[in-house]
Amino acid sequence: MTLDQITRGKSARISHVDWDKLAAAEGQRLRALGLDEGAQVSLAHRGVFGGSDPVAITVGRMTVAVRRAHAAAMHIEFD
């Protein structure tokens, strides 16, 4: 399962990130925000316009908005 498919309020761990699907600068930014293998995440909100973009992800004590395409590159496992 990928991070863009998680239901709101569920917690998961990022098990793998397909960095080849992302531009180098995007990958670097996501790593700087803590979105990397092993991170505990949960879905805070989904965008209301156009479906579900952006996706607000809680990582630790912060919430970050990422594009759905970025979340789709992150594979998750439930604890």
DSSP file (Angstrom, degrees, kcal/mol; ACC not computed):
  #  RESIDUE AA STRUCTURE BP1 BP2  ACC     N-H-->O    O-->H-N    N-H-->O    O-->H-N    TCO  KAPPA ALPHA  PHI   PSI    X-CA   Y-CA   Z-CA
    1    1 A M              0   0    0      0, 0.0    75,-2.7     0, 0.0     2,-0.3   0.000 360.0 360.0 360.0 148.4    0.0    0.0    0.0
    2    2 A T  B >   -A   75   0A   0     73,-0.3     3,-2.0     1,-0.1     4,-0.4  -0.716 360.0-108.7-109.3 162.7    1.2    3.5   -0.7
    3    3 A L  G >  S+     0   0    0     71,-2.8     3,-1.0    68,-1.0    69,-0.2   0.775 114.4  62.6 -62.1 -29.4    0.9    6.6    1.5
    4    4 A D  G 3  S+     0   0    0     67,-0.6    -1,-0.3     1,-0.2    68,-0.1   0.654 102.1  53.7 -71.1 -12.5   -1.7    8.3   -0.8
    5    5 A Q  G <  S+     0   0    0     -3,-2.0    -1,-0.2    66,-0.2    -2,-0.2   0.474  80.9 116.2 -98.7  -4.4   -4.1    5.3   -0.1
    6    6 A I    <   -     0   0    0     -3,-1.0     2,-0.2    -4,-0.4     3,-0.1  -0.310  65.6-120.9 -67.1 147.4   -4.0    5.5    3.7
    7    7 A T    >   -     0   0    0      1,-0.1     3,-1.8     4,-0.1    36,-0.5  -0.609  39.4 -85.5 -88.6 153.0   -7.3    6.4    5.5
    8    8 A R  T 3  S+     0   0    0      1,-0.2    36,-0.2    -2,-0.2    -1,-0.1  -0.276 111.2  15.8 -60.6 133.7   -7.5    9.4    7.8
    9    9 A G  T 3  S+     0   0    0     34,-1.8     2,-0.3     1,-0.3    -1,-0.2   0.212  92.6 123.1  90.6 -14.9   -6.3    8.9   11.3
   10   10 A K    <   -     0   0    0     -3,-1.8    33,-0.8    33,-0.1     2,-0.3  -0.594  52.8-141.0 -81.0 141.1   -4.5    5.6   10.7
   11   11 A S  E     +B   42   0A   0     -2,-0.3    68,-0.5    31,-0.2     2,-0.3  -0.775  28.2 162.0-100.4 147.3   -0.8    5.5   11.6
   12   12 A A  E     -B   41   0A   0     29,-2.6    29,-3.0    -2,-0.3     2,-0.4  -0.935  33.4-118.7-152.0 171.9    1.8    3.7    9.5
   13   13 A R  E     -BC  40  77A   0     64,-3.1    64,-2.4    -2,-0.3     2,-0.6  -0.965  29.3-118.6-118.8 136.4    5.5    3.4    8.9
   14   14 A I  E     + C   0  76A   0     25,-2.4    24,-3.7    -2,-0.4    62,-0.3  -0.640  33.8 176.9 -73.7 117.7    7.2    4.3    5.6
   15   15 A S  E     +     0   0A   0     60,-2.4     2,-0.3    -2,-0.6    61,-0.2   0.769  63.0   1.2 -94.0 -29.9    8.8    1.0    4.5
   16   16 A H  E     - C   0  75A   0     59,-1.5    59,-3.3    20,-0.1     2,-0.5  -0.977  55.9-153.0-159.1 142.7   10.2    2.1    1.1
   17   17 A V  E     - C   0  74A   0     -2,-0.3     2,-1.6    57,-0.2    57,-0.2  -0.988  16.8-140.7-121.0 128.1   10.3    5.2   -1.0
   18   18 A D    >   +     0   0    0     55,-3.1     3,-1.8    -2,-0.5     4,-0.3  -0.644  25.1 178.2 -85.5  83.7   10.6    4.9   -4.8
   19   19 A W  G >  S+     0   0    0     -2,-1.6     3,-1.4     1,-0.3    -1,-0.2   0.724  70.7  70.9 -63.5 -22.4   13.0    7.8   -5.3
   20   20 A D  G 3  S+     0   0    0      1,-0.3    -1,-0.3    -3,-0.1     4,-0.1   0.742  91.5  59.5 -67.1 -22.1   13.1    7.2   -9.0
   21   21 A K  G <  S+     0   0    0     -3,-1.8     2,-0.3    52,-0.1    -1,-0.3   0.580 102.6  65.7 -79.4  -9.9    9.6    8.4   -9.4
   22   22 A L  S <  S-     0   0    0     -3,-1.4     2,-0.1    -4,-0.3    48,-0.0  -0.836  88.5-109.3-115.9 149.5   10.6   11.8   -7.9
   23   23 A A     >  -     0   0    0     -2,-0.3     4,-2.5     1,-0.1     5,-0.2  -0.412  37.3-111.2 -68.0 153.1   12.9   14.6   -9.1
   24   24 A A  H  > S+     0   0    0      1,-0.2     4,-2.2     2,-0.2     5,-0.2   0.886 118.0  49.5 -56.2 -43.3   16.1   14.8   -7.1
   25   25 A A  H  > S+     0   0    0      2,-0.2     4,-2.1     1,-0.2    -1,-0.2   0.876 110.5  50.7 -65.6 -37.7   15.2   18.2   -5.6
   26   26 A E  H  > S+     0   0    0      2,-0.2     4,-2.5     1,-0.2    -2,-0.2   0.926 110.4  49.3 -65.3 -44.1   11.8   16.8   -4.5
   27   27 A G  H  X S+     0   0    0     -4,-2.5     4,-2.2     1,-0.2    -2,-0.2   0.895 110.3  50.6 -61.2 -41.3   13.4   13.8   -2.9
   28   28 A Q  H  X S+     0   0    0     -4,-2.2     4,-2.1    -5,-0.2    -1,-0.2   0.901 110.9  49.2 -64.0 -41.2   15.8   16.0   -1.0
   29   29 A R  H  X S+     0   0    0     -4,-2.1     4,-1.4     2,-0.2    -2,-0.2   0.911 110.8  49.5 -65.1 -43.1   13.0   18.2    0.2
   30   30 A L  H  <>S+     0   0    0     -4,-2.5     5,-2.6     1,-0.2     4,-0.3   0.891 110.7  50.1 -64.5 -39.7   10.9   15.2    1.4
   31   31 A R  H ><5S+     0   0    0     -4,-2.2     3,-1.5     1,-0.2    -1,-0.2   0.908 107.7  53.9 -63.5 -41.1   13.9   13.8    3.2
   32   32 A A  H 3<5S+     0   0    0     -4,-2.1    -1,-0.2     1,-0.3    -2,-0.2   0.804 106.8  52.6 -63.7 -28.5   14.5   17.1    4.9
   33   33 A L  T 3<5S-     0   0    0     -4,-1.4    -1,-0.3    -5,-0.1    -2,-0.2   0.475 124.1-104.9 -85.3  -2.3   10.9   17.1    6.1
   34   34 A G  T < 5S+     0   0    0     -3,-1.5     2,-1.4    -4,-0.3    -3,-0.2   0.529  77.4 135.9  93.1   6.7   11.4   13.6    7.6
   35   35 A L      < +     0   0    0     -5,-2.6     2,-0.3    -6,-0.2    -1,-0.2  -0.664  38.4 111.3 -90.3  84.9    9.5   11.7    5.0
   36   36 A D  S >  S-     0   0    0     -2,-1.4     3,-2.1    -5,-0.1   -22,-0.3  -0.868  77.3 -51.8-144.9 172.7   12.0    8.8    4.5
   37   37 A E  T 3  S+     0   0    0     -2,-0.3   -22,-0.2     1,-0.3     3,-0.1  -0.231 123.2  22.9 -52.9 135.2   12.1    5.1    5.2
   38   38 A G  T 3  S+     0   0    0    -24,-3.7    -1,-0.3     1,-0.3     2,-0.2   0.243  87.0 136.7  92.9 -12.3   11.3    4.3    8.9
   39   39 A A    <   -     0   0    0     -3,-2.1   -25,-2.4   -25,-0.2     2,-0.5  -0.458  53.4-130.3 -72.5 138.1    9.3    7.4    9.5
   40   40 A Q  E     +B   13   0A   0    -27,-0.2    20,-0.7    -2,-0.2     2,-0.3  -0.781  39.6 171.0 -85.6 126.8    6.0    7.1   11.5
   41   41 A V  E     -BD  12  59A   0    -29,-3.0   -29,-2.6    -2,-0.5     2,-0.3  -0.894  20.3-173.7-135.2 161.3    3.2    8.9    9.6
   42   42 A S  E     -BD  11  58A   0     16,-1.2    16,-3.1    -2,-0.3     2,-0.6  -0.976  34.0-105.0-150.4 157.0   -0.5    9.4    9.6
   43   43 A L  E     + D   0  57A   0    -33,-0.8   -34,-1.8   -36,-0.5    14,-0.2  -0.737  33.4 173.9 -86.1 122.8   -3.0   11.2    7.3
   44   44 A A  E     -     0   0A   0     12,-3.0     2,-0.3    -2,-0.6    13,-0.2   0.868  62.9 -16.8 -92.4 -46.7   -4.2   14.5    8.7
   45   45 A H  E     - D   0  56A   0     11,-1.3    11,-2.8     7,-0.0    -1,-0.4  -0.982  50.7-139.0-155.1 159.1   -6.3   15.8    5.7
   46   46 A R  E     - D   0  55A   0     -2,-0.3     9,-0.2     9,-0.2     7,-0.2  -0.932  38.7-100.0-118.1 149.7   -6.9   15.5    2.0
   47   47 A G        -     0   0    0      7,-2.1     6,-0.0    -2,-0.3     8,-0.0  -0.310  22.2-150.0 -64.6 152.2   -7.4   18.4   -0.3
   48   48 A V  S >  S+     0   0    0      4,-0.1     3,-0.6     2,-0.1     2,-0.5   0.696  72.5  79.0 -98.7 -22.9  -11.0   19.2   -1.2
   49   49 A F  T 3> S-     0   0    0      4,-0.3     4,-0.6     1,-0.2    -2,-0.1  -0.758 109.2  -0.6 -91.9 128.3  -10.5   20.7   -4.7
   50   50 A G  T 34 S-     0   0    0     -2,-0.5     2,-0.9     1,-0.2    -1,-0.2   0.721 122.9 -69.5  72.4  21.1  -10.0   18.2   -7.5
   51   51 A G  T <4 S-     0   0    0     -3,-0.6    -1,-0.2     1,-0.1    -5,-0.1  -0.801 105.2 -11.7 107.0 -97.7  -10.2   15.1   -5.3
   52   52 A S  T  4 S+     0   0    0     -2,-0.9    -5,-0.2    -6,-0.1    -1,-0.1   0.006  81.1 148.4-140.2  32.6   -7.4   14.6   -2.9
   53   53 A D     <  +     0   0    0     -4,-0.6    -4,-0.3    -7,-0.2     2,-0.1  -0.975  59.8  30.3-118.3 130.1   -4.5   16.9   -3.8
   54   54 A P  S    S-     0   0    0      0, 0.0    -7,-2.1     0, 0.0     2,-0.5   0.595  77.1-153.0 -81.2 176.3   -2.6   17.9   -1.7
   55   55 A V  E     -DE  46  66A   0     11,-3.1    11,-2.8    -9,-0.2     2,-0.6  -0.962   7.3-143.2-114.5 128.4   -2.4   15.4    1.1
   56   56 A A  E     -DE  45  65A   0    -11,-2.8   -12,-3.0    -2,-0.5   -11,-1.3  -0.844  21.5-170.0 -95.4 119.4   -1.5   16.6    4.7
   57   57 A I  E     -DE  43  64A   0      7,-3.4     7,-3.2    -2,-0.6     2,-0.6  -0.906  16.6-139.3-113.6 133.4    0.7   14.1    6.4
   58   58 A T  E     +DE  42  63A   0    -16,-3.1   -16,-1.2    -2,-0.4     2,-0.5  -0.828  21.8 178.2 -92.7 125.1    1.6   14.2   10.1
   59   59 A V  E >   -DE  41  62A   0      3,-2.9     3,-2.0    -2,-0.6     2,-0.3  -0.965  64.4 -47.9-126.4 110.7    5.3   13.3   10.8
   60   60 A G  T 3  S-     0   0    0    -20,-0.7   -26,-0.0    -2,-0.5    -2,-0.0  -0.496 123.3 -20.7  63.6-124.2    6.2   13.5   14.4
   61   61 A R  T 3  S+     0   0    0     -2,-0.3     2,-0.3    -3,-0.1    -1,-0.3   0.369 124.7  77.7 -98.8   4.0    4.8   16.8   15.7
   62   62 A M  E <   -E   59   0A   0     -3,-2.0    -3,-2.9     2,-0.0     2,-0.5  -0.823  64.9-143.8-116.8 156.6    4.6   18.5   12.4
   63   63 A T  E     -E   58   0A   0     -2,-0.3     2,-0.4    -5,-0.2    -5,-0.2  -0.968  18.9-170.6-116.9 129.3    2.1   18.3    9.5
   64   64 A V  E     -E   57   0A   0     -7,-3.2    -7,-3.4    -2,-0.5     2,-0.5  -0.948  17.1-138.2-122.7 140.0    3.3   18.6    5.9
   65   65 A A  E     +E   56   0A   0     -2,-0.4     2,-0.3    -9,-0.3    -9,-0.2  -0.847  29.9 172.6 -96.1 128.3    1.4   19.0    2.7
   66   66 A V  E     -E   55   0A   0    -11,-2.8   -11,-3.1    -2,-0.5     2,-0.1  -0.919  36.6 -97.0-130.6 157.8    2.7   16.9   -0.2
   67   67 A R     >  -     0   0    0     -2,-0.3     4,-2.0   -13,-0.2     3,-0.5  -0.405  32.6-119.6 -69.5 150.6    1.4   16.2   -3.6
   68   68 A R  H  > S+     0   0    0      1,-0.2     4,-2.1     2,-0.2   -64,-0.2   0.865 114.4  59.1 -60.1 -36.1   -0.5   13.0   -4.1
   69   69 A A  H  > S+     0   0    0      1,-0.2     4,-0.5     2,-0.2    -1,-0.2   0.862 106.1  48.6 -61.9 -35.7    2.1   11.9   -6.6
   70   70 A H  H >4 S+     0   0    0     -3,-0.5     3,-1.1     1,-0.2     4,-0.3   0.918 110.9  49.3 -69.3 -43.5    4.8   12.2   -3.9
   71   71 A A  H >< S+     0   0    0     -4,-2.0     3,-1.4     1,-0.3   -68,-1.0   0.835 104.1  61.0 -63.8 -32.1    2.7   10.2   -1.4
   72   72 A A  H 3< S+     0   0    0     -4,-2.1    -1,-0.3     1,-0.3    -2,-0.2   0.694  97.4  59.2 -69.3 -18.2    2.1    7.5   -4.1
   73   73 A A  T << S+     0   0    0     -3,-1.1   -55,-3.1    -4,-0.5     2,-0.6   0.514  91.5  83.7 -85.7  -5.1    5.9    6.9   -4.2
   74   74 A M  E <   - C   0  17A   0     -3,-1.4   -71,-2.8    -4,-0.3     2,-0.3  -0.886  67.2-155.1-106.8 116.8    6.0    6.1   -0.5
   75   75 A H  E     -AC   2  16A   0    -59,-3.3   -60,-2.4    -2,-0.6   -59,-1.5  -0.705  16.8-161.2 -89.5 138.7    5.1    2.5    0.5
   76   76 A I  E     - C   0  14A   0    -75,-2.7     2,-0.3    -2,-0.3   -62,-0.2  -0.815  15.7-158.9-123.9 159.5    3.8    2.0    4.0
   77   77 A E  E     - C   0  13A   0    -64,-2.4   -64,-3.1    -2,-0.3     2,-0.3  -0.982  23.8-124.7-130.9 144.3    3.3   -0.8    6.5
   78   78 A F              0   0    0     -2,-0.3   -66,-0.2   -66,-0.2   -68,-0.0  -0.686 360.0 360.0 -90.5 144.9    0.9   -0.7    9.4
   79   79 A D              0   0    0    -68,-0.5    -1,-0.1    -2,-0.3   -67,-0.1   0.464 360.0 360.0 -75.4 360.0    2.2   -1.3   13.0
